[in-house]
C-alpha cells in the first residue's frame, strides 16, 4: 500500500472531516493548512473505486482526483467558517476556488496562483528553506538535508517578481520553513535561523527599491550584538566569505 487516501471511497472523506473537525476544535485560527503536497497518485491509476469516480465525473487524469479532494476539504472548512491553505501541488488539476497557496517548489506555483487571483504565501525552497546549508563548504557546518541558501540569497528574494501591481496584492507575505529531521537541538534551530531570518524580515517589510544588501550587512553588526547579548546560537554571517578567501590562498 502507498498510504494514500482512496479518493473513490466515501469513508476517506468521513475520516478527513473528522480530522479537520478536531483540528478546528483545537485551533481558533482563520486558516487551516491541509497540506495537499506529495500525493503518490500511483494507486489511483489502478484502483477500481478511484477509476469509477473518474468515469462518473468525466475526469481525464488522476490530478483531478486530488483536486476533487481539495475541493471537498475546502467546502467543509468554509462550512465551519474557516479558510483553506495548501502547498502549491493543490494547483494540479483545478485549484479550489478560495484556496490560499503556499509556494514551496520555487516561486512558479505562487506566481501562477496570484495570476489566477488566489492569495499566496511565498516559501520557495531555493530562498526560504532554512534547513538547507549556509555554506557550500559543508565540512564545518552541522549535518543538513542538503541545498545551499546563504544569507545573501535569502535577501535577494523578490516575492512579487513578474507580477502586475494588481496581481502582487495577492502575495500575503513570505515564510521561512525549517524542517527538523536533521536538527536535534534548539541551539541548532537558532543556528539555522539566525541571522537568515533577519534577511527575510527585510524582504517582507522593505520596499523593493529600498533594499540594499551592503547596507543590510552594515546594520547586521548591531543585530549580532543583540544575539550575543541574549546568548543565542547564531551563525557568523560573514564566515562564508572568510572561508572562500582562505581556500583561495591555499
N, C-alpha and C positions, 0 to 999 in steps of 0.2 A: 504493500500500500504506500501511496505517496504522502498521505496525511492531509491531502487537500479536501476541502468540502466537496460533497457531491451536490452540484447545483440543481440536478434534476430531482432531488429528494426533498420534499417539503419539510421534513424533520430537520434538515440543516438550517432552515430559516427559523424554526422554533427555537433551536439551540442558539442561533445568532441573536435573536431578540431577547432571549433570557439573559445572555451575557451582557448585552447592551443595557438592558433594564437594570442590572446590578451595578454596572458602571455609572449609569445616570443617577442611581440612588446614592452612590458613594461620593460622586464628584459633582459639584454645582456649576461646573464650567459651561459657558455658552457653546463651546465647540467640543465635539467628541472625535478623537482620531481613531479611524477604523483600520489603519494600515493600508491594505489593498495591494501591497507590493510582493514581488517574487512568487506569484502563484505558479505552481508547476504546470497545470493545464494538460499535462500528458494523458492522465487517466480520463479526462473529459472526452477525448477523441474516440475512445472505445466504450465508454460507459453507456449502457442502453438507456438509462434514465436521463442522462445528460443529452444524449443524441435525440431522444424523444422530445425533450423540451425544446431543443434547437429546431426540430422539424415543425412542432406546433406553433412556434413563434417566428418562423421564417428566418432564423439566424444563419449566417453564412459561415462563421468560424467561431472557434472557442473563445476568442477575445470578447465576443458578445455575451457569452455566459458570465464572464467576470463582470462585465458592465451591468448585466441583469441583476447580479447580486448586490453590486454597489448601489444601484437604483433602489432596490428593496431596502437596503440599510438606510439610505437617505430618507426615504419615505417614512420609515419607522422613527428615525431621530426627529424629523420635522413634526411628527405626530406627538412627540414628547417635548416639543419646544426647544429642540437643540439643533445645531448645525454640524454638518459632516466635514471632516478634513481627511484627506488620504494622500499617499505618496503618488508621484506622477504616473505610475502604472495605471491609475484609475482613468487616465485619458484613453487607454486602449479600448477599442470597441466604440463606446459612446459615453462620454463623461456625464455623470449625474448633473442635473440642471443647476443646482445651487451649491455644488461642492467647492470647497476651498482646496487648492492643490499645493502640496509641498514638493518642490522640485529638487530631487537629490541626484539624479543621474545627469549631472551637468545642469545647465540653465535652459536647455532647449524645451523641456516639458513645461517649465514655468512661463517661458515666452509664449508658447503655443496656447497655454491656458489663459493667459492675460489677453491675448488676441481674440480668444473666444468669449471674453467677458467674465472670466472666473477670477476670484480673488486668489492670490498666490503668496506663499512664503518661500523665499529663495533659500535653499540649503544645499547648493551644489557641492558635490563631494570634492571637486578639484579646488575649491576655495574654503569650504566650511566644515570639512571633516577633521576635527581636531584629534582623532585617533591616528591620523597619518603622521609620519615622521616630520621633524622640523629641520632636519639636515640631510643632505644627500649622502654624507659620510655617516653611516649609522653606527659606527664602532663605539662611539661614546654616548649613544642615545639609549634610553630604555627600549626594550623589545616592543615592537608595534606591529600592527596588521600589515603595514606597507605604505605605499604612497609617499608623497612629499608635498607638504603645504607649509612653506616658510612664512614668516611674518609679512614680508613684502607682498607675497601672493595674496594673502588674506586682504590686505589693504587695497589691492588693485581691483577687487570685485566691484563691478557696476551692475547692481541688481535690475536696473531698468534698461540695459543696453538693447538697442534696436527696436524699442517700443515707442509709439507715439505718446504725446503728453496725456491723452485720454486713456490709453491702454496702461500707461505707467501707474495710474491711480489704483489699479488692481493689485499692485505689489504692496502687500501689507507690511512687509519687512523682511529681515533676514534672520537666520538661526544657525548657530553652530551645533554640530552633532558630535558627541563624544561617546562612542560605543566602548564598553569597558571589558571586552573579552580578555584583553591583554593588559589590563590596568588593575592591579590587585590592591592598591592603597589610595587613600585620599590625597597623600602627598604627591603621588604620581598624577592624579587628576589635576592638581594645581599646576604641576609642571607642564602638562599638555595644554592647559587652558591659558596660562599667563606667560607672556603678555598678548597672545594672539587674540584674546577676547577684546582687548583694548583697540586693536586694529579693526575688528569687525564692528565695534561700537561706533567708530568714526565713519565706517561705510554706511551704517544705519542712519546716523544723525547729522552728517555733514553734507552740505550741498556739493554736488559733483565738482563744480568749478572751484570750490574752496579746498578740495582735498590736495594735500601736499605731503608726500611720504617723507621728504627730508625734514620738513617742519615737524611732522609727527614724531620722528625719531629723536629730534632735539627735545621735545617735550616729554618723551618717554622716560628720560632720566629721572625726572621728578616722580613719575609714577612708580618706577622701580624702587625709589626710596621709600615709598609707602608700602610696597610689597615687603621690603626688607624690614621695615619698622614693625609690621604685623606678623613677621615670621612665616611668610608664605613661600612655598617652594616653587618659585618662578624659574623659567629658563632664561639664561643670559641671552638677550635678544640679538647681540652682535657677534656671537660666537661663530656663527657660520662664516662670516667674513674673515674672522681671525683664523679659523681652521683652513680656509681656502688659501689664505696668504702663506700660512706655514707649509701647506702642501706644495705650493709653487716654489718656495725656497729650497725644499728638499730636492 
